[in-house]
């Protein structure tokens, strides 16, 4: 889970890193610089985050053709993990 959060954090930080690298290069070459577009950088980072979440859902093989069974608390207090089960017609067809 930590790895997923770190990757998503890198996606949000990527536009900021790109801007500041470009700004450093532009200053070295003597180009005039305007103000830092904080709102545009934040919007670009959010867009990358949303695209990664959509791609995760669309490309995830775990949820295809199955039903999600949520975790439950048993009478002894143990919690079973949520999982995906294949549909009964798919089990019969051998998929």
N, C-alpha and C positions, 0 to 999 in steps of 0.2 A: 504494500500500500504506500509506503514511503517513497518507493521508486516512482510510482505513478504521480504522486504529488510533486516530486522534484522535476519530472519531465514536464508536467503542466506549468510549473513555475518558470522553467526555462523558456517555454513557449510565450508566456506573458512578458518575460524579460527580453526576448529577442528583438522586438522593435526598438526598445530603449538602447540596447547594446549597439545595434546597427546605426542608430542616429548618432550616438556619442562617438563611435568610430569614424563615421563620415565627417562629423564636426571637427574632430581632431585632425583628420586629413585635410579638410578644407582650410583650417586655420594655418596649417603648415605651408600650404600652397598660396596663401595670401588672399583667399576668397572672402568677401564680406559675409558675415553670418547674421541671421535674424534671431528672433527669440525662439526658444525651444518649444515645439508644439506639443505640450504635455497632453492635452486632450486627445490629439490624433494618435499619439504613441499609446496612450491607454486604450483607446478604441481599437487600435490594431492588435494589441495584446489580447484584449477580450475576444476579438474575432478569431484569432488563432486558437484560443482556448475553446471557444464554442465549436469550431470546426474539428478540433481533436476529439471533443466529446461526441459529436455526431458521427465521426469516423469510427470511433470505438463501438458505438451501438450498431452501426450498419455492418461493420466488418467482423464483429465478434461471432465466432462459431458456436459459442455456448448457448445462445438463445434461439438458434435456428431450428424450427420444427419441433420445439419442445414447449412444455409448460413449466413455469416456475412454481416450485413448492416452497413456501416460506418456512422459516424456522419455527419450531414450536417448543413450548415448555411442557415437559412431561410431568407426570404426577410426582416423580421423585425430585423435581426441581432442576433437572438437566435440560439444557437447551440444545435441540438438534439444529444443525446447520441448514440453511436454505440451499436448494439445489434445483437443477433442471432435470426433468424427466421427459423422455421421448413419448410422443402420443401413442396410444394403443394401436391405431391403424398403421403407424410406421413400424412398430415392433413386429407386427404380423407380416408386413411386406419385406422385412429384412433390411430396412434402411438404417 
